[in-house]
Amino acid sequence: MFTQPSFRFPILLCIIILLASCNSNNSTAPVKTDSTGISATDSVAVANKINASPLPKKLIGSYLDTLWVDADSFSKLNGVKLAFRFYIDTSESILMNAWPANSSDNYPPGPVLILSKGEASKFQYQAGDYLGNLLLSMKEVDKINSLIKSDSAQYVLFVPIDPAKASFQGQVTDSIYVTRDDPRAFVVGGAVKAQSTGIATNPSPPGTAH
């Protein structure tokens, strides 16, 4: 007996294809990603989080520390001008390191002097003070080395000057002393006898580079 062909299967197939097509045309656009693979939405969220994070305030109003270096290391730099740059260590203390500054074209990649932390002074640096490069002239370096030799000094101390009363007001600078006493005695409350060299680090600017 001849029977009519069934069209139910082709009709079901067409419905499935139509539904799949509608789903692929969803009006919600995919989130774009940048070259790092972070979505644009995530990037905005990260930026907002960073901008909302308060900056550390511990540095403002902190006490300046006496810094020191062993005399042997300093004496090896006889006949050079020294430029000091401030350095913030992991405890947020402000230290200094030095480079020879006879020629601005020949700075070594690393410092030639690394100063260590000694006793905290009674002077604080405040908002509005300047932390800039400091200089010691060749003549000043030679004088310090002469005092190291004549006094049999073992260490060179950089003692903070009150920024409010400094020669260049608001500049963080140091007076230079030499001593035979180990400045690490500061840490346990010991006393250190030191001789003033009459020399202070020179901010540049505003002082002359000499």
Beta strands, then each sheet from edge to edge (+ up, - down):
strand 1: 63-70
strand 2: 82-88
strand 3: 94-100
strand 4: 113-114
strand 5: 116-124
strand 6: 134-136
strand 7: 155-160
strand 8: 174-179
strand 9: 195-200
strand 10: 202-203
sheet 1: 5+ 1- 7+ 8- 9+
sheet 2: 4+ 3- 2+ 6- 10+
end
